[in-house]
Amino acid sequence: MTPPKILVIEDESIIHIEIEQKLQKLGYYVSKITDLKDDTIQKICEANPTLVLLGSYLLQSKKNAEIADVIQKKLNIPVLYLTSDSKDKKLDQYDKTCILNNYDDKELYTTIEIAIHQQQFKVRTQQERRKWLTAINSMGSAVIITDVHGKIEVINSMAETLTGWYQSEALAINVEEVLKIIDSHTGEKNRLFGSTGNGDR
């Protein structure tokens, strides 16, 4: 089985050597980049790492922080941040997960494995959702899916045609605003839910 590949982005050589030795001892394959530059995303794509370990000092630059977000959100690669301070304000600002320089091997391994498995679960969930949405959109019937409060989460193309609402407009709107059911005998509007979700009954 191929070991997970950890890409370390850190320009402080002493810290890089220490973390590289720890990672290799834990059975990870380690590659490195010394700084975030314009071609960083391309290099990361070529390296195809399982996880990126980034020196938190790099977040002092807004551009670097944006690159870190691209790594996580566009490339679907988890990012952990190497810091000497567990109360690093830069990390609070971006709501990231830290790895302390003085982590022991067990803590380091646990933190990395949790991040990898969380990302794998997220990717699998996204893939299943895409398959599910494709199936719903291919149906010949109108389908509207709501949460327990009646707020719309999914509306397929047939339902868009039926209601006149596009999904981008209908998301999080109460279904009773989008789909109006009229009783053919009384002419009154039928309630789909006992509550509109706004407190009225």
C-alpha positions, 0 to 999 in steps of 0.5 A: 500500500502506498503511504500517504504523501505529505507536502511540507511548505516551510522555509525555515530549514531547521523546522522543516528537517525536524518535521520531515524526520518525524513524518518519515518515521511515522511512515509518510512520504514527504515532499517539500516546497520552500515558499508559496509562489505564483506557480505553487498551485501547479506544483501542488497539482504535480505533487498530488499530495494527500495532505499539505502541511503549511508554516503558519507564518505564510498566512501573514500574506493575504495572497498566501491565505487565498492560496491555502484556501484554494488548496483546500476548497478547489483541490480538495486537499486538507491543510494543517498549519505548523506553528509554535503557538497554539493561540496563533491569531493568524490561525484564529482568523482563518479558522484552521487546524494547527500542528504545534512544532513540539507535537510528539509523534502520537499527536502528530500522527493522530492529527494528520490521520484525522484530517486525511479521513475527514477530507476523504469522507467529505469528498465521498459525500460530495460525490454521492450528492452529485450522483444523487442530484443527477438521478433526481434531475433526470426524473420525468417528475417534479421533485422538491426536497425540503428540510424538516422546517419546509425549507427547500434544499433541492428542486429539480428541472421539472419542478422549476418548470412547474413552479416557475422558480429556479433552484438558485432562487428557491433554496432555503425558501419555504416550500409553501411560497414556491408550491401553492396547492389549491383545494379543487372543491373549496378553492382554499390553499392547502397547507403542506406543513403544520407550520411555515417554519416562521413560528405561525401555526 
